[in-house]
Amino acid sequence: MAPQPEITSTDICLAEPEREMVIYAPQGGRVQVRLPENSRLPFTARWFNLREGKYVGKPTVVEGTIEIEAPDP
């Protein structure tokens, strides 16, 4: 994985193209994610709560540019 700040509005992202990405939202709130235009597959987005050490909510399949909101700040 390598830094890819252009993928997200938080500018904090590690990604392995076409495989996975980790986006950190230190302030919570709304986060814009810009998936690569040449992406062949949709991605599955899941929130991971660092304080509790577990995933929160249901996974969402995404393509293109989306805006998602953190479950809590």
Backbone bond lengths (Angstrom), bond angles and torsions (degrees), N, CA, C in turn:
res aa  C-N    CA-C-N  psi(-1)  N-CA   C-N-CA  omega(-1)  CA-C   N-CA-C  phi
1 M - - - 1.447 - - 1.528 108.59 -
2 A 1.328 114.35 149.24 1.460 119.86 -178.81 1.531 109.52 -139.21
3 P 1.338 117.78 154.63 1.464 119.95 177.28 1.531 111.30 -58.14
4 Q 1.332 116.14 135.58 1.465 123.04 178.18 1.528 108.02 -142.38
5 P 1.339 118.70 66.51 1.471 120.97 -174.08 1.530 114.03 -61.93
6 E 1.328 118.35 -22.59 1.454 120.70 -178.38 1.527 113.78 -70.44
7 I 1.309 117.70 -12.17 1.469 121.27 -178.24 1.523 112.47 -74.81
8 T 1.325 117.72 -27.21 1.463 119.48 -172.23 1.526 113.37 -134.30
9 S 1.303 114.97 155.78 1.467 120.62 179.23 1.529 112.25 -71.33
10 T 1.327 118.43 -15.29 1.461 120.49 177.45 1.527 111.82 -83.29
11 D 1.332 117.19 -13.39 1.470 124.27 -176.82 1.523 113.10 63.76
12 I 1.323 117.52 13.55 1.460 120.82 179.58 1.518 107.72 -122.34
13 C 1.333 116.10 98.56 1.461 120.60 -176.32 1.515 110.23 -150.34
14 L 1.307 115.78 134.76 1.462 122.96 169.09 1.519 106.01 -111.43
15 A 1.333 117.64 135.26 1.454 119.32 -177.40 1.518 111.82 -145.28
16 E 1.300 114.26 149.08 1.451 123.29 167.53 1.519 103.69 -116.56
17 P 1.338 118.46 105.77 1.462 121.53 -173.37 1.531 113.41 -47.67
18 E 1.335 114.54 137.68 1.459 123.75 178.90 1.526 113.97 64.36
19 R 1.331 117.59 11.79 1.468 118.54 -178.39 1.520 111.85 -129.77
20 E 1.336 116.87 -63.34 1.454 119.38 -177.84 1.513 111.09 -158.35
21 M 1.330 115.70 159.76 1.457 121.15 175.35 1.518 108.79 -147.54
22 V 1.322 114.88 150.36 1.456 121.95 176.75 1.523 106.45 -123.12
23 I 1.327 115.75 122.65 1.462 121.56 -179.32 1.522 108.02 -116.30
24 Y 1.328 115.79 130.84 1.465 120.56 179.08 1.519 108.93 -104.83
25 A 1.328 116.02 128.51 1.468 122.10 178.30 1.525 107.95 -117.00
26 P 1.351 118.34 84.55 1.455 121.23 -173.60 1.527 114.61 -62.27
27 Q 1.327 117.85 -26.85 1.459 121.19 179.65 1.529 112.57 -99.68
28 G 1.327 117.28 0.55 1.469 119.58 -175.49 1.517 109.42 68.86
29 G 1.312 116.90 -148.65 1.461 121.01 176.89 1.515 113.68 73.22
30 R 1.342 115.63 -155.60 1.457 121.83 -177.84 1.524 111.15 -83.65
31 V 1.330 114.60 139.17 1.456 121.83 179.76 1.526 108.26 -130.68
32 Q 1.326 116.32 127.98 1.457 120.27 175.77 1.521 108.49 -95.64
33 V 1.329 115.55 132.44 1.459 121.87 179.73 1.526 107.75 -119.82
34 R 1.331 115.98 124.92 1.464 121.54 -179.73 1.524 108.69 -109.89
35 L 1.319 116.14 101.53 1.457 120.17 179.23 1.527 108.83 -76.46
36 P 1.322 117.26 148.79 1.466 120.13 -179.28 1.531 111.69 -58.09
37 E 1.340 116.49 138.75 1.462 121.05 -179.82 1.521 111.97 -62.70
38 N 1.310 117.09 -31.51 1.459 120.18 -178.87 1.531 112.79 -88.84
39 S 1.316 117.04 13.51 1.460 120.91 179.56 1.522 109.48 -64.69
40 R 1.306 116.20 128.47 1.463 121.19 -177.88 1.523 112.20 -85.59
41 L 1.299 116.86 -22.50 1.460 120.32 -175.17 1.520 111.23 -125.57
42 P 1.328 117.06 149.24 1.468 118.14 171.10 1.535 109.16 -70.71
43 F 1.316 116.36 158.54 1.457 122.07 177.25 1.523 109.27 -106.91
44 T 1.305 116.43 158.55 1.453 122.23 172.94 1.519 107.52 -107.17
45 A 1.336 116.69 124.33 1.460 121.69 -179.42 1.526 109.48 -102.05
46 R 1.328 115.98 134.78 1.467 122.07 176.36 1.511 108.56 -139.56
47 W 1.325 116.64 141.84 1.465 122.02 174.83 1.519 108.90 -87.98
48 F 1.324 116.22 136.56 1.456 121.90 174.73 1.513 107.66 -118.40
49 N 1.325 116.76 121.25 1.453 121.93 179.89 1.526 108.55 -86.80
50 L 1.338 116.34 110.51 1.464 120.81 -178.45 1.517 113.06 -64.71
51 R 1.334 116.79 -34.52 1.472 119.71 -178.73 1.522 111.91 -67.51
52 E 1.339 116.40 -36.35 1.464 120.04 -177.52 1.526 113.05 -97.98
53 G 1.331 116.33 -14.06 1.463 120.10 179.02 1.511 113.95 69.96
54 K 1.349 117.30 34.34 1.469 119.08 179.72 1.531 110.73 -152.05
55 Y 1.335 114.62 161.05 1.460 120.62 176.88 1.525 109.71 -74.96
56 V 1.351 115.41 147.95 1.460 121.95 -177.57 1.526 108.81 -121.42
57 G 1.317 116.90 133.47 1.462 120.86 176.00 1.514 112.88 76.13
58 K 1.328 113.99 -176.58 1.455 121.04 -178.22 1.526 110.73 -92.00
59 P 1.340 116.95 148.40 1.467 119.72 175.76 1.530 111.05 -64.31
60 T 1.331 116.97 149.28 1.461 123.34 178.97 1.518 108.72 -124.27
61 V 1.326 117.29 131.94 1.458 121.40 176.62 1.521 107.89 -85.14
62 V 1.330 117.12 129.31 1.466 121.12 -175.41 1.523 111.55 -131.37
63 E 1.339 115.13 150.98 1.461 122.83 173.59 1.521 107.50 -142.32
64 G 1.318 118.02 151.99 1.459 121.32 176.69 1.515 112.40 73.26
65 T 1.341 116.42 -141.07 1.464 122.35 178.75 1.513 108.29 -105.70
66 I 1.315 115.98 130.07 1.464 120.62 179.39 1.521 109.97 -131.61
67 E 1.316 115.97 162.93 1.452 121.60 172.73 1.513 106.75 -125.39
68 I 1.312 116.23 124.58 1.450 121.68 -179.32 1.518 109.06 -123.40
69 E 1.323 116.00 157.05 1.459 120.21 -179.00 1.513 110.31 -119.08
70 A 1.316 115.05 135.28 1.468 120.78 179.71 1.528 109.16 -63.42
71 P 1.324 116.82 144.42 1.456 120.20 179.38 1.519 113.66 -64.79
72 D 1.340 117.67 -27.59 1.459 121.67 176.07 1.520 108.94 -154.81
73 P 1.336 118.29 157.39 1.471 119.77 -179.48 1.515 112.77 -74.18
